[in-house]
Amino acid sequence: MGVLCPRTVASDPANFLATKGISKSFGEFTALKSIDISIPRGEFVCFLGPSGCGKTTLLRIIAGLERQCSGRIFLGDVDVSDAQPSERDFGIVFQSYALFPNLTAVENVAYGLECDRKTKSEARSRARELLALVGLTEHGDKYPTQMSGGQQQRVAIARALAKSPSLLLLDEPLSALDARVRQHLRAELRQLHRRLGVTTIMVTHDQEEALTLSDRIVVMNNGVIEQVGTPQEIYHQPATEFVANFVGAMSVLSAHKVDSHHVRIGAAVLRCNGCESASVGQAVTVGIRPEDVRVREVRLEDENALVVRVEQMDFMGPFCRATLSPDGADQTIEADLSANLLRDLSVVVGQSISVALPAHLLRVFAVGGKQ
């Protein structure tokens, strides 16, 4: 498939897709502010963020369905910033599936190929191959209304792959499905990507989808990129307080920086990783994941040990999430307590227990800033 405007070689030829300074405004509202991303060939990337953060707008600009106000887009070494959508070599799957209701599954998948002047026989044969690839071998002659939501979504994915695009764009493709079907299709989508190796960008507001599916996550908020990293980096090393709060559960406590390795929370001084962007005495926030709070065999002389009162326990199936109130601090911490721990320690609401907040697992952020 050709491209209208080969202009400039991208700065890093190893990257399959790159955006340089992409900005977009709708009237007085700024949707995107100078977005730079680079995506290697074959990578599965998720644009993750709350509604209105700009992730879908960025996807539509990459696809050519929306026009950026400024900035350039490169596919390999070709500048496609001004190219039409049909000239960008991508397949796209929308949240709404967008299947033709009067066409069967095979006909829906074959439609684009027939428009490209493939013979009906060639197009239908290719369509059946793709339906088999997504596990719909026996459903090719069904109409969309005769299929479940999950089956319709697979047809939409097969149709997007029909022309063997070099880039697959997924706009919240699983959000309309119920939880069990969504979980099943996540696994199938990941296996399909591993099998085909097509560069994929998926927009989602579901952190679990992003963590389980992607090679890298682009976390967005208010039209800017907060952090880019692997799922492990995003979860364990959040760069900003927003990322820490948005991806996974995290207790965030108000504190003040004592020195490069200590903060004060109420009457307690805790050792932690330094916060270079904050000065001594400055207000900071300290975050810790519920699963990182240590409860077993804690002694008061242990580093970062606190006496806490159990204020509430919420049953979560394999564990309880306890809300803990530290002595001398008007704040709470959440901790995950396993069924075995609850049985062994006989933890109940109203009880005082000792916990420790491991220094290497505390995340410190300047107020309104980064770690």
Sequence and secondary structure as in RCSB ss.txt:
>XXXX:A:sequence
MGVLCPRTVASDPANFLATKGISKSFGEFTALKSIDISIPRGEFVCFLGPSGCGKTTLLRIIAGLERQCSGRIFL
GDVDVSDAQPSERDFGIVFQSYALFPNLTAVENVAYGLECDRKTKSEARSRARELLALVGLTEHGDKYPTQMSGG
QQQRVAIARALAKSPSLLLLDEPLSALDARVRQHLRAELRQLHRRLGVTTIMVTHDQEEALTLSDRIVVMNNGVI
EQVGTPQEIYHQPATEFVANFVGAMSVLSAHKVDSHHVRIGAAVLRCNGCESASVGQAVTVGIRPEDVRVREVRL
EDENALVVRVEQMDFMGPFCRATLSPDGADQTIEADLSANLLRDLSVVVGQSISVALPAHLLRVFAVGGKQ
>XXXX:A:secstr
   S      S TTEEEEEEEEEEEETTEEEEEEEEEEEETT EEEEE  TTSSHHHHHHHHHTSS  SEEEEEE
TTEE TT  GGGS EEEE TT    TTS HHHHHHHHHHHTT  HHHHHHHHHHHHHHTT GGGTT  GGGS HH
HHHHHHHHHHHTT  SEEEEESTTTTS HHHHHHHHHHHHHHHHHH  EEEEEES HHHHHHH SEEEEEETTEE
EEEE HHHHHHS SBHHHHHHSS  EEEEEEEEETTEEEETTEEEE    TTS TT EEEEEE GGG B TT  T
TSTTEEEEEEEEEEE SSEEEEEEEETT S  EEEEEEHHHHHHHT  TT EEEEE  GGG EEEETTSB 
